[in-house]
Amino acid sequence: MKSSIHLLTALRSLFRDARNFQIVFLSSFLLYGIWYLDWDHDIVRFAIIISTALMVQLVGVMLSPAPMHSLKSALITGLGMSLLFQANSYITLVMGVGLAIAGKFLIRSNGKHIFNPANFGIVVTILLTGDAWISPGQWGSSALLVFFIGAAGLMVILKAGRVDTSFAFLATLFLLEYVRTIVYLGWDFDFLLLKFSNGSLLLFSFFMITDPVTTPNHLVARIVWASLIAVVTFSLSNFMQVHTAPLWALFFISPLTVGFDRLLKSEKFQWIKA
Amino acid sequence: MKTKIIALFLLSVLVTENAMAFCGFYVAKADTKLFNKTSQIILVRDGNRTTITMNNDFQGDVKDFAMVVPVPVVLKENDIRISDQSVFEALDAYSGPRLVEYYDENPCYRYDYLEDYSYSRSESISMVQKSSMKEKEKGLGVKVEAEYSIGEYDILILSATESVGLKTWLTQNGYKIPGTANEVLDPYIKSNMKFFVVKVNLDNKKALGFEHLRPIQISFDSPKFMLPIRLGMANANGPQDMIVYAFTKTGRVECTNYRTVKIPTDRNVPLDIRNNFGKFYVDLFEKSWRYQGKNCVFLEYAWNVTPSWGGVKCDPCVGPPPLTADLGRAGVNWANQGNVFFTRLHVRYSRDKFPQDLNFQVTPNTEHFQGRYILTNPAGGDFECEDGQQYLKDLCYKRKHEVEELAVLTGWDVTRYGKYITEYNHLIKDNQFKKNDFTPVIPQDSDPGSPGNGGKWIFTLFFLVGVGGLFILLQRIPVTRQA
C-alpha cells in the first residue's frame, strides 16, 4: 500500500511536466508500431527524424534564450513526426524536421510560436517537395484502445490540462460525421467507428492539437478554435476527398490563435512554473 | 595500354555476369487462379482522372450477366471502352509472387552457370453479379442519364432519388438485386453517385463473335479515388479476394482507410516448395491475412515499369515487363511520355471487417517491392577440404532455418522435414557435430511479416537508453527560463 502511494507520488512529480507524459506515450506508440505493425523497416527513418529534431533544437538553444529543457519539446516533435511523416529520401526527412524545429524559433508572435512544429514541418515539406506523404491507414484500427488509455491517463494526470481542445475537436467532428454518414447517408455504425478508430486521427487529436503553446490561451477561444478545425477537417475529407484533412485544417487555422489571444485575454501557458 | 583496356573490358564483362547471376533463377509464380472467387481490377490514377478496368470471367449463360457499379459522375460514351483479357493475364504473370532459386558454389572448387530466362502465362477468375433484363422505367425516381451500346454490351447510366425506387426499377428490369442491397444503395444515392449498369446485347455479341465477355474500361474525373466494394458484399457468402493493379505517374498506391501491409518476402524455404509453390503461397496469404486481423490490404508488388526506363524491371522476371501497348490497353495514356509506377494490391474482404469502401491515395513512394521466396540448391562434388566441411555444417543450419521459416509462413506441420535438414550430414567427419539436435524450433504465434527481431531489439534498446538518458540529464538542469 505504502509503496503504491510512493509510486503515485513519484509519477505525479514526473508528470508534473506534461511533456514527460507525452514523451512516454508517443514512445510507446512508436514501439507498438515497430513491434506489432511491421514498422521495423522504418527504423532508420525514426532514428534520423528524432536525432535531427534534437540537434536542430540544440542549435536553437545555443543561439536563442530558449532553455535547455525545451529539448523535450523537440523530442515530442521528433516522435510525433516519426509516427506520421514519410518521405522517399533522407534529405527530405531532414528538411522536414529542420523546418519544424526552425519554425518554432523563427515564426513567432506575442512570445509564442504560431504553428504546431510537427504540423508545420510536414505540411510545408509536402507542399514544397512533392517527395513526402502521410499514410493515414498505417495504424489500422487496432490502436483505438491504446489511444483511449492515453487520453484517460492524460486527464487523470494533467487534471484535464488542455484535453479540452481534444474533446472539443473530437466531439464536433463526431457530431458532424454522425449526422452525415449515419443519419443522412444511412451507413451502418461500424462505418463511423472505422473513421474514429484511425490511429492518425487519434494521434492528431490527443497529441498534436493539445500543444499548449500553439493553442489559444483562453478556454472559450480554445473550444471555438478546436471546433473550427473540426469543421474544416469534416469539409475537406467529405467534400474534397482529402484523407489527411486534420493536418491541413490545423495548418490553416493555427495563425488564428494570434487573433484569439488578442480578443480573449488569458494567462499564457508555461511548461514549468518557475 | 591496349592490353590494359582489353583486361578492363573483360573484367567489366565478368563483373556484369556475376551481378546478373546474383538475381537468381525464376522457378514458379503464384497467380490469381490459385484463389477462388477473385476479381481483378486495373486502376489508373492521374490527377483527378481515374480509369477502372473490370475483368469479366463470367461463367454461365451470358443472357444472365449483369453488373451494377456506383460511379461518381455520368459517363460519356467515349469514357467507356472495351479492353482485352490479355492485359490482365500479362499483368498477373508479371507481378505475381515469385519463387526463385540460387545455386551454392562448392568452396572446394568453383562452377560457372549460364543464365536462363523463362516466363509463362496465367489465367484469372472474376466474380460478377447475375441477372437478366425485361422492362422499362415506371416513374420510381430513377432517371436514365445515358444509354450506350458498346461492343457486346448495353450500358445504362442511372441516377436515382431513393433506394427502394432504384431497387424496384432494377428488379422490374430483370436485375436480381439481393434483399440487403437497399441499405447499401441508399448511401450511394445520397452521396450523389450514379449507377453504371451493364448487360449483354446478344445480337451484338453474336455479330462480334467473341467467345468470352471482354473487360469493360471506364474513365472519369473525380477527386474520389476509391473502389465500391460494399455493393458486392450484399450477396456474398464468405470473404472475397480482389487483386488491384494500379498505375500512377508518381509512386505507390496505398489504402487510406485500411492498413496496407507488405506480404512477407525474401524468405528462404525448403527445396520441395518447387513442386507446390501454389499451395505454399495460398496458405501463406491465408496465414498473413489472419495474423494481421483480416482487415488490411496486402502489397504484393511495386515497381517502376516505365517502358523507356533503363533500370532493372524485375528480379527475376516472372513474365515480360508490360509493354507500352499493354499499358495503353490498361488505360495508361502517358506510357510514352512519362513515369509509370505499378502497384499490385491483394485484398481479402468481408462485410464484418470492411465496413467502408476502399479509399486510395497516390503517394510519392517509389520504393520497389516484390513477393519473393528463395530456394537454395546445395553445391555438388566432394567436400573433403576444410571449407567444404564448414559449408556442410552451415548448410545443415541453413536448412533448419528454412524449415522454421516454412512453418512460420504457412502454419504447415514440418515434422517430415527432419531428413531434409540432415541430408548431407553423412559427409561430415566431425562426429560431435552429428550428435547435435536439429529439430526445428517453431516460435509460437510468431509474426509472418518479420524475418527477425534483431533490428527491433537494437532500436528499442538504443531508443530507451537515449530517451532515458536525456530525461535524467534534463531533470537535473535547474529551471531558470521559460520555453
Interface residues (C-beta under 8 A of the other chain):
Chain A: N20 I23 S27 L30 L31 I34 W35 L37 D38 D40 H41 I43 F46 A47 L54 P65 A66 P67 M68 H69 S70 L71 K72 S73 L75 Q86 A87 N88 G130 D131 A132 W133 S135 P136 G137 Q138 W139 G140 S141 S142 T181 Y184 L185 G186 W187 D188 D190 F191 L193 L194 K195 N198 V213 M240 Q241 H243 Q270 W271 I272 A274
Chain B: E183 D186 P187 K190 S191 P223 K224 F225 T250 G251 E254 C255 T256 N257 Y258 R259 T260 V261 K262 Q292 G293 N295 C296 P355 Q356 N359 Q361 T363 P364 N365 T366 E367 D447 G449 S450 G455 K456 F459 T460 F462 F463 L464 V467 L470 F471 L474 I477 V479 T480 R481 Q482 A483
